[in-house]
């Protein structure tokens, strides 16, 4: 009995990977083995990038809150510690947004915390 090869599925799989490799430079966009490796590596970077994005934004929020708190005579750690003791349940994202776009509201929060 001859060997059965599902060429329809194989072709579809290769086509999908080659479509993902669109825009890559050199042989990475049109040679199957090179493109497959490039796409797999790209997927790994995308996965780790999604995790790093969360860290980067949290770090940015902390930096912004710290800068705004220091303008009002407090350090970040002091501000966050007192905010949690006073049951202010605003997360860092919201606090950073207030610090950037609505400094008066942030100043009011700092005064309440003090």
N, C-alpha and C positions, 0 to 999 in steps of 0.2 A: 504494500500500500504506500502511495507517495506521501511525502511529508506535507502536512498542511501548514501553510503560512498565512496568517491573517494580514495580508498586505494593506487592506483598507484601514484597519486600526493603526498599523505601523505608520502609514502615510499620514493619517490624521494627527498622530502624536508628533511626528516630525514637523508637520505643518504648523501645529500649535506652538512648538518651541521656536521655530524660525520666525513666526509672527511676533513672538515676545522679544526676539533678538533684533527687531527693526530699530534702526538708528544707531546700532553699535558700529564701531570703526573696524575697517579691514576685514579679515577673514571671520571675525566674530559674528558678522551679520549674514554670511552666505555659505559657510562650510559647516556641515552638520555637527561633527565632533567638537569643533571649537565653539560653535554657537551653543551647543548643549551645555558644555562646561561653563561658559560665560553666563548663561541664563540661570543655571543652578547656583552659581556664586552670587549673582545678582539677587536671587531670591533670599539667600542667607543674609546678605547685607540689608535687604528690605525688612526682614524679620527683626534683626537686631536694632535696626533704625527705628522701628515702631516702639521698641522698649526705651531706647535712648531719648526719643522725643519727649516722653513723659518726664524723664529725669531733667532734661534741659529746660523744660518749661517750669518745673518746680523750682529749679535753681534761679531762673529769671524772675519768678514771682518773689522769691526770698530776697533777691538783690533789690528789687523795686521797693518792697516793704521796708527793708533796712534803710534805704536812702530816704524815704519819706518819714520814717520814724526818727531818724537822726536830725532831720530838719525841725522836728518838733521836740527835740531834746531827749530822745530815748534811743537805746540800742534795740536791735531786732529781737534778741533773746529776751530782754527785759519786757518789751512790748508784747510778745507772744505769750510769755509766762503770765503776765498780768491780765491779758485778754482772756486766757482760758480760766483764770481764777474768777474773773467777773462774768463768766458764762456768756461771753461773746462768741457765738458759734458761726462766725464767718470764716470760710476757708481761705487759703492763701491766694487762690485765683481771684476771688472777689475783692479781697483786701488790696491786692496789687492793682486791680482795675480801678478801685477807688483812689488809690494813691496817685495813679497816672492821670485819670480823667476827671476826678472830683476831689481836689485836695482839701476843700472845706469840710467835706463829709469825713475824710480820713482824719483831719485835725480834730473834729468833734469826737471821733472814736478814741483818739489818743487822750483827749481831755477826760473822757468818761473813764478810761482805764487808769489814769493818774489819780 
